[in-house]
Amino acid sequence: MTESTRASELTMGKALGAGLRRAMRDDERVLVMGEDIGRLGGVFRITDGLLDEFGSDRVVDTPLAESGIVGTAVGLAYRGYRPVVEIQFDGFVYPAFDQIVCQVAKLQYRTQGRVKMPITIRIPWAGGVGAAEHHSESPEAYFVHTAGLRVVAVSHPQDAYTMLRQAIACDDPVVFFEPKRLYHAKGPVDLDGDIADAPPMGVARVVRPGEDVTILTYGAQVTTALDAAIAAEDEGVSLEVIDLRSLSPVDYRTITASVRKTGRVVVTHEAAREGGVGAELIASVTERCFPYLEAAPLRVTGHDIPYPPAKLEKHHLPDLDRLLDAVDRVRDVPRAGAGVVA
C-alpha cells in the first residue's frame, strides 16, 4: 500500500467494480455476464467501464432470461471458464432457481469432483432503497439450505473487494449477496492486497468486541448492530457484534467462542423470521452452547409478509429500537416465549 489511489476511500459499489476488474486482469478465463452489464454498466453501475477494457467476448450483455444466463454459465464452467453472473435484482433470481439448485450446486458432487463449477452469482440484495416489488427481497435461506453452494454476504467495501476476488478464484459455486443500501457506503480499501493473505470467505469477523450480549448478523444489518452497540454502551451494556460474512458454511468456532463468553445471543436479519437463517443459527448455537446460555436466544427479523411497498419498508426492516428491545429482553431472567420477537 503506497499511493493513496491504491488504498483509498471507495464506495462498496466502486470496490465491487474494482474487484471484478482485478479478477479479469489476473485471469483471462474470468468473464462477466448479465442483463445490461455491458453498455449500460449495470443498473447499479458496478460493471461500468469493463466493456471498454475487456470487450464483448468477456463482458456479455444477455437477454432477460435468468435461467438462460445461469445455464450458459454452467456450460462455460464445463469449458474451463470462471463466469461471474449478475442477477439484476434479488427478486429476479427465482427463474434461475432450478439451474442453481439442480445443476450448479450438484455437478461437482455428481461427477465426484471431476467437473468444477467456479461460478460466482452476484445478487444485489435486500431492502432499504425504496424499490418496487421484486426489487427488495432476501432469498438467502433458499440457497443456504442447498448443499453444494457457498453463500456469502458482504457488509463493507474492503470485504466487497476482497471476497469477490476470493469467490471468483474459488472452484466452488458462490452465491454472492451485495446489500443494495450499502452500495454508496464508503470505507478504506487496500487494492494491492493478496487474497491469499486476507481472511478466508468462510471466517466470521468480530466487528466490535463486547462482554454482555452477542449480536449475530450480516449484510446491511451489521451497520444497525453497530449503532445498537454504541447506544447500549451509553447504558453500560457491552455488545459483541459479529459479522458472519459467510452464511454457508457458517464459522461456528468464532460464534461459539463469543456466546460462551457472553451467555446471551441475539440474531438479526432483514429476511422473514419463519424458516430463516436466524432459526438455524439459534438451533446450532443452542446445540453447541446450551450449558453456557443465560437466556433463550432471540431473533429480530423482517416480518412474515411479502416485502412491503417502499413507503412501508421502514416498518418492516429491523431497526435500532427493535434490536435494543431484544437486547433488553435477553438480559432479563428467561421467561416463556422469550425466543419470539415479533
C-alpha positions in Angstrom: 0.0 0.0 0.0 1.8 3.1 -1.2 -0.2 5.6 -3.2 -3.4 6.9 -1.9 -5.0 5.7 -5.1 -4.2 2.1 -4.1 -5.5 2.4 -0.5 -8.4 4.9 -0.9 -11.9 5.5 0.3 -14.2 3.7 -2.0 -17.9 3.1 -2.0 -19.0 -0.5 -1.9 -20.2 -0.3 -5.5 -16.8 1.0 -6.7 -15.0 -1.7 -4.6 -17.0 -4.4 -6.3 -16.2 -3.0 -9.7 -12.5 -2.8 -8.8 -12.7 -6.4 -7.6 -14.2 -7.6 -10.9 -11.6 -5.6 -12.9 -8.7 -7.1 -10.9 -10.0 -10.6 -11.3 -10.4 -10.2 -15.0 -6.9 -8.8 -15.4 -5.4 -11.6 -13.3 -7.2 -14.5 -15.1 -8.4 -14.3 -18.8 -10.8 -17.2 -18.0 -12.9 -14.8 -16.0 -15.9 -13.2 -17.8 -19.0 -11.4 -16.6 -22.5 -11.8 -18.0 -25.9 -10.4 -17.2 -28.7 -8.0 -18.1 -27.5 -4.5 -19.1 -24.0 -5.1 -17.6 -22.1 -4.1 -20.7 -23.1 -0.9 -22.5 -25.1 0.4 -19.5 -22.5 -0.8 -16.9 -25.3 -2.4 -14.8 -28.3 -0.8 -13.2 -26.0 0.0 -10.2 -23.0 0.8 -12.4 -20.9 -2.0 -10.8 -19.6 -3.2 -14.2 -19.2 0.3 -15.6 -16.1 0.5 -17.9 -15.5 -3.2 -18.1 -16.8 -3.5 -21.7 -14.4 -0.9 -22.9 -11.4 -2.6 -21.3 -12.2 -6.3 -21.9 -14.5 -6.3 -24.9 -17.8 -8.0 -25.7 -16.4 -11.6 -25.5 -15.7 -11.2 -21.8 -18.4 -8.7 -20.8 -21.6 -10.2 -22.2 -25.0 -8.4 -22.3 -27.6 -11.2 -22.1 -31.3 -11.5 -22.8 -33.7 -11.0 -19.9 -33.7 -14.7 -19.0 -32.1 -15.6 -15.7 -32.4 -19.3 -16.3 -30.6 -19.0 -19.6 -27.9 -16.8 -18.1 -27.1 -19.3 -15.3 -27.4 -22.3 -17.7 -24.9 -20.7 -20.1 -22.6 -20.1 -17.1 -22.8 -23.9 -16.4 -21.7 -24.6 -19.9 -18.8 -22.1 -19.7 -17.7 -23.6 -16.4 -17.6 -27.0 -18.1 -15.3 -25.5 -20.7 -12.9 -24.2 -18.1 -14.1 -20.6 -17.8 -14.8 -18.8 -14.5 -18.1 -16.9 -15.2 -19.4 -14.2 -13.0 -23.2 -13.9 -13.3 -25.1 -10.8 -12.3 -28.7 -11.2 -11.3 -30.0 -7.7 -11.8 -32.2 -7.7 -8.6 -32.7 -10.2 -5.8 -36.3 -10.9 -6.8 -35.3 -11.9 -10.3 -33.2 -14.9 -9.2 -36.2 -17.2 -9.0 -36.4 -18.1 -12.7 -32.8 -19.3 -12.3 -33.5 -21.3 -9.2 -33.8 -24.6 -11.0 -30.4 -24.2 -12.7 -28.7 -23.1 -9.4 -30.2 -25.8 -7.2 -30.3 -28.7 -9.7 -27.2 -28.1 -11.8 -24.8 -25.5 -10.3 -25.0 -27.0 -6.8 -24.8 -30.6 -7.7 -22.4 -31.1 -10.7 -19.2 -31.4 -8.6 -20.8 -34.0 -6.4 -22.4 -35.8 -9.4 -19.1 -36.1 -11.1 -17.1 -36.9 -8.0 -15.2 -33.7 -8.4 -14.1 -34.2 -12.0 -16.2 -31.2 -13.1 -15.7 -27.9 -11.2 -18.3 -25.2 -11.1 -16.3 -22.0 -10.4 -19.4 -19.8 -10.9 -20.0 -16.6 -8.9 -23.6 -15.4 -8.8 -23.7 -11.8 -7.8 -27.1 -10.7 -6.4 -27.9 -7.1 -5.4 -30.0 -7.9 -2.3 -32.3 -6.8 0.4 -34.2 -3.5 1.1 -33.9 0.0 2.3 -33.7 1.7 -1.2 -37.4 2.4 -1.8 -37.7 0.0 -4.7 -40.7 -1.6 -6.4 -42.0 -5.2 -6.0 -39.5 -8.0 -6.6 -36.6 -5.5 -6.1 -36.0 -5.8 -2.3 -36.1 -9.4 -1.4 -34.0 -11.6 0.9 -33.8 -15.1 -0.5 -30.7 -16.2 1.2 -32.3 -19.0 3.2 -33.2 -20.9 0.0 -29.6 -21.1 -1.0 -28.2 -21.7 2.5 -30.5 -24.8 2.6 -28.9 -26.1 -0.7 -25.9 -28.3 -0.2 -23.1 -27.6 -2.7 -23.3 -23.8 -2.7 -21.2 -21.3 -0.8 -23.3 -18.4 0.3 -21.6 -15.1 1.4 -22.9 -11.6 2.2 -20.6 -8.5 2.4 -21.1 -5.5 4.7 -18.3 -3.1 3.9 -16.1 -2.1 0.9 -12.9 -4.0 1.8 -14.8 -7.3 2.1 -16.7 -6.4 -1.1 -13.4 -6.1 -3.0 -11.5 -9.0 -1.4 -14.3 -11.5 -1.0 -15.5 -11.0 -4.6 -12.0 -11.8 -5.8 -11.9 -14.9 -3.5 -15.3 -16.0 -4.8 -14.1 -15.8 -8.4 -10.9 -17.7 -7.6 -12.9 -20.5 -5.7 -13.6 -23.7 -7.6 -17.0 -24.0 -5.7 -20.1 -22.1 -6.9 -20.6 -19.0 -4.8 -23.9 -17.0 -4.3 -22.6 -13.5 -3.5 -25.1 -11.2 -1.8 -24.5 -7.4 -2.1 -26.7 -5.2 0.2 -28.1 -2.5 -2.1 -28.5 0.1 0.6 -24.7 -0.1 1.2 -23.6 0.4 -2.4 -22.8 4.1 -1.6 -21.3 3.5 1.8 -17.6 4.4 1.8 -14.6 2.8 3.5 -10.9 2.2 3.1 -9.9 -0.4 0.5 -6.5 -1.9 0.0 -6.3 -2.5 -3.7 -2.9 -4.2 -3.6 -3.6 -6.9 -1.0 -3.1 -10.6 -1.9 -6.3 -12.5 -1.4 -4.3 -15.4 0.0 -3.3 -13.1 2.9 -6.8 -12.0 3.6 -9.2 -13.8 6.0 -10.9 -16.7 4.1 -14.5 -16.2 2.9 -15.8 -18.7 5.5 -14.4 -16.9 8.5 -16.7 -14.6 10.6 -15.4 -11.2 11.8 -15.8 -9.8 15.3 -16.6 -6.2 14.3 -16.9 -4.9 17.9 -15.8 -6.9 21.0 -18.2 -7.0 23.9 -18.9 -8.8 27.1 -22.7 -8.9 27.8 -24.6 -9.9 24.6 -23.5 -11.4 21.3 -25.2 -9.9 18.2 -25.0 -12.2 15.1 -25.8 -10.6 11.8 -24.7 -10.0 8.2 -25.1 -7.6 5.3 -26.6 -4.1 6.0 -27.7 -5.2 9.4 -24.1 -5.1 10.6 -24.5 -1.3 10.5 -27.7 -1.4 12.6 -26.0 -3.7 15.1 -23.0 -1.4 15.4 -25.4 1.5 16.0 -27.1 -0.6 18.7 -23.8 -1.3 20.4 -23.0 2.4 20.6 -26.4 3.2 22.0 -26.2 0.3 24.5 -22.8 1.4 25.7 -24.4 4.6 27.0 -26.4 2.4 29.3 -23.4 0.4 30.4 -24.2 -2.6 28.3 -21.4 -4.2 26.2 -22.5 -5.8 22.9 -20.2 -8.0 20.8 -21.1 -7.7 17.1 -20.2 -10.5 14.8 -20.4 -10.1 11.0 -21.0 -13.7 9.8 -19.7 -12.8 6.2 -20.4 -16.4 5.2 -23.9 -17.9 5.6 -22.8 -21.3 4.2 -20.6 -22.5 5.7 -21.0 -20.7 9.0 -18.0 -20.1 11.2 -19.3 -21.6 14.4 -15.9 -21.5 16.0 -16.0 -17.7 16.2 -19.7 -17.7 17.2 -19.4 -20.3 20.0 -16.4 -18.6 21.5 -18.4 -15.4 21.7 -21.6 -16.9 23.0 -19.7 -18.9 25.7 -18.2 -15.6 26.8 -21.4 -13.6 26.9 -24.0 -16.2 27.6 -26.6 -14.3 25.6 -27.3 -14.0 21.9 -29.5 -12.0 19.5 -29.7 -12.8 15.8 -30.9 -10.1 13.4 -31.5 -10.2 9.6 -33.8 -8.5 7.1 -35.3 -11.7 5.8 -38.6 -13.0 7.2 -38.5 -14.9 10.5 -40.1 -18.2 9.5 -37.5 -20.7 8.4 -34.8 -18.1 8.2 -31.1 -18.1 8.7 -31.7 -16.9 12.3 -33.6 -20.1 13.1 -30.7 -22.3 12.0 -28.1 -20.1 13.8 -30.1 -20.3 17.1 -30.6 -24.0 16.8 -26.9 -24.6 16.2 -25.8 -22.2 18.9 -28.1 -23.9 21.4 -26.7 -27.3 20.5 -23.2 -26.1 20.9 -23.5 -23.7 23.8 -26.5 -24.8 25.9 -24.7 -25.0 29.2 -23.3 -21.5 28.7 -26.6 -19.8 27.8 -28.1 -17.5 30.5 -31.2 -16.8 28.4 -33.1 -18.0 25.4 -31.7 -16.6 22.2 -33.8 -14.1 20.3 -34.4 -13.2 16.7 -35.0 -9.7 15.3 -36.1 -10.1 11.7 -38.3 -8.9 8.9 -42.0 -9.8 9.2 -43.5 -12.9 7.7 -45.1 -11.0 4.8 -44.2 -10.3 1.2 -41.8 -7.3 1.1 -44.0 -4.2 1.6 -44.3 -1.1 -0.7 -41.5 1.4 -0.4 -43.3 3.8 1.9 -43.8 0.9 4.5 -40.4 -0.7 4.4 -39.2 1.3 7.4 -41.7 -0.7 9.5 -40.5 -4.0 8.0 -36.7 -3.6 8.4 -35.3 -4.5 11.8 -34.3 -1.1 13.3 -32.3 0.2 16.2 -35.3 0.2 18.6 -36.3 -3.4 17.9 -32.7 -4.6 18.3 -32.2 -2.8 21.6 -35.5 -4.2 22.8 -34.3 -7.7 22.1 -31.0 -6.9 24.0 -33.0 -5.7 27.0 -35.2 -8.9 26.9 -32.3 -11.3 26.5 -30.6 -9.7 29.6 -33.7 -10.4 31.8 -34.5 -13.6 33.6 -35.7 -16.1 30.9 -39.5 -16.2 30.5 -41.9 -18.3 28.5 -41.9 -17.2 24.8 -38.7 -15.2 25.1 -37.4 -16.7 21.9 -40.0 -15.0 19.8 -39.6 -11.4 18.6 -42.5 -10.1 16.6 
